């Protein structure tokens, strides 16, 4: 393994997990379109990010802790992925069959099998699981059936991830590997953040059974004191506002569930970007006073939304809030060349100046 690769893995998977804070939501439109959206955060510096085009029949090889000598597989499906650090490390993506998947950091709670160099031929790096399953499978059931054929290992010993996988039908599962054993959870809610595990996060929602959309009504405290809401939205009074994974999970669950259903896929995509705008993390709040890096504008490096029915993936970045779209149906995956391109060709936010006459 190259020195640069090791440095890159250390950058995204280092032990300072407070810098990692991804939030995922899912919405369905009235026309049946299903959208999976998410943010990706990294507060320690600029996270090299690119979109990757994988054609059919492309041969791919997994890294292992000892080199580029792991599982070799050939793409059955064309893929568009959004990668971090290395073009092979797809953090979020969609394939031409409409299967979508992404990884979310999962520190302290997951654990892979121990790396065994004698089994390199079936060894798959955790940061390449998304690349593997998007290039190989069209359904969640196919993924579940094939997972036992590979040994998922970590490239960096202190980092673990878990994954969400979705189909155009709206079915979504969460995959967590704990003590070397894979666990799939049906995710009917469609929300995912980081640690603790998904089942704990779902149980924790019961602590907020009192929350509801809208406003509460006035009530009397004793016979003399009337309590009235200060303003609209008082039904959500007490919803956690910090950026820890459990708090973001609760907030995402209630924001998503209270969002009105949109008519079309595009309207739903735009609604996802608006909701996730509430989860963008200012660079300063994850550091003590005087410590924040000054070379990046936000801890939220990019936000994406995948329209699984219409095979489109959208994204914007901390440098440019304009939403960009890649339409997989316009790509001939039998002829297109493998490529990776920076998410921002230029790191510049355009501003429109209005001419007043």
Secondary structure as UniProt FT lines:
FT   HELIX           3..13
FT   HELIX           17..19
FT   STRAND          24..28
FT   TURN            30..31
FT   STRAND          34..41
FT   STRAND          49..54
FT   TURN            56..57
FT   STRAND          59..61
FT   TURN            65..66
FT   STRAND          72..74
FT   STRAND          79..84
FT   TURN            87..88
FT   STRAND          90..95
FT   TURN            96..97
FT   STRAND          100..105
FT   TURN            107..109
FT   HELIX           117..122
FT   STRAND          123..125
FT   HELIX           126..128
FT   HELIX           129..136
FT   HELIX           140..146
FT   HELIX           147..149
FT   STRAND          151..153
FT   TURN            157..158
FT   STRAND          161..166
FT   TURN            168..169
FT   STRAND          172..178
FT   TURN            179..180
FT   STRAND          181..186
FT   HELIX           198..204
FT   HELIX           205..208
FT   TURN            209..210
FT   STRAND          219..221
FT   TURN            222..224
FT   STRAND          225..227
FT   TURN            232..233
FT   HELIX           234..236
FT   TURN            237..238
FT   HELIX           245..258
FT   HELIX           265..277
FT   TURN            278..279
FT   HELIX           283..286
FT   TURN            289..290
FT   STRAND          300..307
FT   TURN            308..311
FT   STRAND          312..317
FT   STRAND          324..327
FT   HELIX           328..330
FT   TURN            333..335
FT   STRAND          339..342
//
